[in-house]
Amino acid sequence: MRAVTGIGETGLFLLAILRASRPRRDLATDLIRQLYAVAVRSLPIIAVGGAFVGLVLTLQGYRTLNTFGASNSVGVLLGLSLYRELGPVLTALLFIGRAGSSMAAELGLMRATDQIPALSLMAIDPVARVVVPRFWAAIIGLPLLCGIFCLFAIVAGYFEAVWVIGLDAGYFWSGLRDSVDLVDDFLAALLKSAVFGLLAALTATHVGFHSEPTIEGTSVATTRAVVNGSLLVLIANFILSAVLFTP
């Protein structure tokens, strides 16, 4: 019953966010500020994570493919693995650990210091003021971060394959170009990232906004944001992959 209640409360909170997402004078300013906080400040961990994922994926892929005499297909393996699965999922998990926890902690601290009730007393909708910019910033920012993650992974994979292992650069790029489709792979990766951004932002803002008004409540909300958000991303990834990549 507690799980069902939580799902219902989260759904009602999503409806409240959508109702409060009407245009207002300072929404663009708040949205840009939150894009900087959740997306731009996440660039270092996204770039480093993408580069090392590309390196290890190329190394392990070469070892596996070389066993069957197909080492020139490393570019194919790298591109399809990144755009269909690893890019959106790993970007979302890194985003939740970095930005999702931050959103939950900020809202939990605002609840603990009575800033959210104060907004209501001043006839300011707290959902529209503090939740909506964070929600839409995550939905917009996560696909962009996913593209950067895949870019760094492919560049690092190219360096590993061509300059370290010694594969032909033409085979690498031609395999990558011929295997990755703009709509079926690249746009699907952006779509999955947008859905993951919605789930991450909804989970983080919900647990932070409704946390107990104590320091312990803030810490619990931060933990729940990371755990619940990560599990939702993994579950949603399976569902989206089954729908988008059905043979």
C-alpha positions in Angstrom: 0.0 0.0 0.0 2.9 2.4 0.7 4.3 1.8 -2.8 0.9 2.3 -4.4 0.4 5.5 -2.4 3.8 6.8 -3.4 3.1 6.2 -7.1 -0.2 8.0 -6.8 1.4 11.0 -5.0 4.2 11.2 -7.6 1.6 11.2 -10.4 -0.4 14.0 -8.7 2.9 15.9 -8.2 3.7 15.6 -11.9 0.2 17.0 -12.7 0.9 19.9 -10.4 4.2 20.6 -12.2 2.5 20.5 -15.6 -0.2 22.9 -14.4 2.4 25.2 -12.9 4.5 25.2 -16.1 2.6 28.1 -17.7 4.8 31.0 -19.0 5.8 33.7 -16.6 8.1 36.7 -16.7 11.1 35.3 -14.9 10.7 31.6 -16.0 13.4 31.9 -18.7 15.9 33.4 -16.2 15.2 30.6 -13.6 15.5 28.0 -16.4 18.8 29.2 -17.6 20.1 29.3 -14.0 19.0 25.8 -13.4 20.5 24.6 -16.8 23.8 25.9 -15.6 23.5 24.2 -12.2 22.3 20.8 -13.4 23.8 20.5 -16.9 26.9 22.8 -17.3 28.3 21.8 -13.9 27.8 18.1 -14.7 30.0 18.4 -17.9 33.3 17.4 -16.2 32.0 14.1 -14.8 30.0 13.4 -18.1 33.1 14.0 -20.2 35.5 12.0 -18.1 33.0 9.2 -17.7 32.3 9.1 -21.5 35.9 9.0 -22.4 36.8 6.1 -20.1 33.6 4.2 -21.1 34.7 4.5 -24.8 38.2 3.4 -23.9 37.2 0.2 -22.0 34.4 -0.6 -24.5 36.8 -0.4 -27.4 39.4 -2.5 -25.6 37.0 -5.2 -24.5 35.2 -5.2 -27.8 38.5 -5.6 -29.7 39.4 -8.6 -27.6 36.1 -10.2 -28.2 35.8 -9.5 -31.9 39.4 -10.4 -32.6 38.6 -14.0 -31.4 36.2 -14.3 -34.3 38.3 -12.4 -36.8 36.1 -9.4 -36.8 38.3 -6.8 -35.2 37.5 -4.2 -37.9 33.9 -4.0 -36.6 35.0 -2.3 -33.4 33.4 1.0 -34.6 30.1 -0.8 -35.2 30.1 -2.2 -31.7 31.1 1.1 -30.2 28.5 3.1 -32.0 25.5 0.8 -31.5 26.4 0.1 -27.8 26.7 3.8 -27.0 23.6 5.2 -28.8 21.2 2.4 -28.0 22.1 1.6 -24.4 25.2 2.8 -22.6 25.1 6.4 -23.6 21.6 7.3 -22.3 21.7 5.0 -19.3 25.2 5.9 -18.0 24.6 9.6 -18.6 21.3 9.4 -16.6 23.0 7.5 -13.8 25.8 10.0 -13.6 23.3 12.9 -13.8 21.2 11.5 -10.9 24.3 11.1 -8.7 25.5 14.6 -9.4 22.4 16.8 -10.2 19.5 14.7 -8.9 21.0 14.5 -5.4 21.7 18.2 -5.5 18.1 19.0 -6.4 16.7 16.8 -3.6 19.1 18.3 -1.1 18.3 21.9 -2.1 14.5 21.3 -1.9 14.9 19.4 1.4 16.9 22.2 2.9 14.3 24.7 1.8 11.7 22.6 3.5 13.8 22.3 6.6 14.3 26.0 6.8 10.6 26.8 6.1 11.3 28.6 2.8 8.7 26.6 1.0 5.9 27.4 3.4 7.0 31.0 3.4 6.5 31.2 -0.4 2.9 29.9 0.1 2.3 32.6 2.8 3.4 35.2 0.2 0.9 33.9 -2.3 3.7 32.4 -4.5 3.2 29.0 -5.8 6.2 27.0 -4.5 5.9 24.4 -7.2 6.0 26.9 -10.0 8.9 28.8 -8.3 11.3 26.2 -7.2 10.3 22.9 -8.9 9.3 23.8 -12.5 12.7 25.3 -13.5 14.6 22.3 -12.1 12.1 19.9 -13.8 12.4 21.3 -17.3 16.1 22.0 -17.0 16.7 18.2 -16.4 14.5 17.3 -19.4 16.4 19.7 -21.7 19.9 19.2 -20.2 20.1 15.4 -20.1 19.8 14.8 -23.9 22.5 17.4 -24.4 24.7 15.7 -21.9 24.1 12.3 -23.5 25.3 13.7 -26.8 28.5 15.0 -25.2 28.9 11.7 -23.4 28.7 9.8 -26.7 31.1 12.3 -28.4 33.8 11.8 -25.8 33.3 8.1 -25.8 33.7 7.8 -29.6 36.7 10.1 -29.7 38.4 8.1 -26.9 37.4 4.8 -28.6 38.9 6.1 -31.9 42.2 6.9 -30.1 42.3 3.5 -28.5 41.5 1.6 -31.6 43.7 3.5 -34.1 46.6 4.9 -32.1 47.0 2.2 -29.5 45.7 -1.0 -31.0 46.6 -0.2 -34.5 43.3 -0.7 -36.4 42.7 1.1 -39.7 41.0 4.5 -39.2 38.9 4.1 -42.4 37.4 0.8 -41.2 36.6 2.4 -37.9 34.8 5.4 -39.2 33.1 3.6 -42.1 31.7 1.0 -39.8 30.5 3.6 -37.4 28.9 5.7 -40.2 27.1 2.7 -41.8 25.8 1.2 -38.6 24.4 4.2 -36.7 21.1 5.5 -38.1 20.1 9.1 -37.5 16.5 8.2 -36.5 16.7 4.7 -35.1 19.8 5.2 -33.0 20.7 8.9 -32.5 17.3 10.4 -32.1 16.2 7.3 -30.1 19.1 8.0 -27.7 18.0 11.6 -27.3 14.4 10.4 -26.7 15.4 8.0 -24.0 17.6 10.6 -22.4 14.6 13.0 -22.2 12.5 10.4 -20.6 15.3 9.6 -18.1 15.6 13.3 -17.4 11.9 13.5 -16.6 12.1 10.5 -14.3 15.2 11.8 -12.5 13.8 15.3 -12.0 10.4 14.1 -10.9 11.9 11.7 -8.4 14.4 14.2 -7.0 12.0 17.1 -6.7 9.2 15.0 -5.3 11.2 13.5 -2.5 12.9 16.8 -1.7 9.8 18.9 -1.8 7.9 16.5 0.5 10.8 15.6 2.8 10.6 15.9 6.6 11.5 19.4 7.7 14.7 18.2 9.5 18.3 17.7 8.6 17.8 13.9 8.8 14.8 14.3 6.4 17.0 16.1 3.9 19.6 13.3 4.0 16.9 10.7 3.6 15.4 12.5 0.6 18.8 12.8 -1.0 19.4 9.0 -0.7 15.9 8.2 -2.0 16.4 10.5 -5.0 19.5 8.6 -6.1 18.2 5.1 -5.3 14.7 5.5 -6.7 15.8 7.5 -9.7 18.5 5.0 -10.7 16.0 2.1 -10.4 13.4 4.0 -12.5 16.0 4.7 -15.2 17.0 1.0 -15.4 13.3 -0.1 -15.6 12.4 2.5 -18.1 15.4 1.7 -20.2 14.2 -1.9 -20.6 10.7 -0.8 -21.6 12.0 1.8 -24.1 14.5 -0.6 -25.6 11.8 -3.2 -26.1 9.6 -0.6 -27.8 12.2 1.2 -29.9 14.5 -1.6 -30.9 12.0 -4.4 -31.6 13.4 -6.5 -34.5 
